[in-house]
Amino acid sequence: MSKFLLATLMVTLVATSAQAQDARYSNQPPPQGQDDNAHYGWADVLRVDPVYGVTQTAVPRQQCYDQQVVHEDRGNSTAGTILGAVVGGVLGSTIGRGEGRRAATVVGAVAGGAVGNHVSDHGGSYETTQTRCREISMVSQQRQIMGYDVEYRYRGEVYESRLSYDPGERLRVRVSVTPAD
């Protein structure tokens, strides 16, 4: 390497370090989120205790049950009337002769129609079982870990903090030094 190149490199190095020193001690505040008096280190974790909390959740659920239901069967009164009239007319036609037979047929049809209507109108009732369902809301309580109380040692001093995670055996710490008033 030439002497000229070596001399240029030395001048550049000295100028850069002087500029870096000037920036460190300027009157400007450090950029937001940076602290010139802070550094990072590692602490030994002594104890980790989970912190539990209870959460409640409303869970919709369907509840089903069997219920007895009574059904009314009204029957078919028109069909019963017609069938009764036919049967009554046939039976009436077997009675008497001539005009008497005709009158007996008419009376038999009217009486049969009335009886058929009455019988079919009272169809009766019966019971069945139906499954009915409704939606209910069940409250579910769950125990959950909300955080961790951590005890750790950094440079011989013991500290405690609540963290949102289990740090394991070592914990990275941020150390900030400021003058005491």
WORA-V769671 format. One record per backbone hydrogen bond with DSSP energy under -1.0 kcal/mol. CO is the residue of the C=O (numbers start at 1). NH is the residue of the N-H. Records with the same first field share a line. If there is no record, write none. Layout:
CO->NH ; NH
//
This chain:
2->6
3->7
4->8
5->9
6->10
7->11
8->12
9->13
10->14
11->15
12->16
13->17
14->18
15->19
16->20
17->21
18->22
19->23
20->24
21->25
31->34
35->38
37->177
39->175
41->173
43->171
44->153
47->151
49->149
51->146 ; 147
53->144
55->142
57->140
59->138
61->136
63->134
65->132
67->130
69->128
71->126
76->80
77->81
78->82
79->83
80->84
81->85
82->86
83->87
84->88
85->89
86->90
87->91
88->92
89->93
92->95
97->100
98->102
99->103
100->104
101->105
102->106
103->107
104->108
105->109
106->110
107->111
108->112
109->113
110->114
111->115
112->116
113->117
114->118
115->119
116->120
117->121
124->73
126->71
128->69
130->67
132->65
134->63
136->61
138->59
140->57
142->55
144->53
147->51
148->163
149->49
150->161
151->46 ; 47
152->159
153->44
154->157
157->154
159->152
161->150
163->148
169->45
171->43
173->41
175->39
//
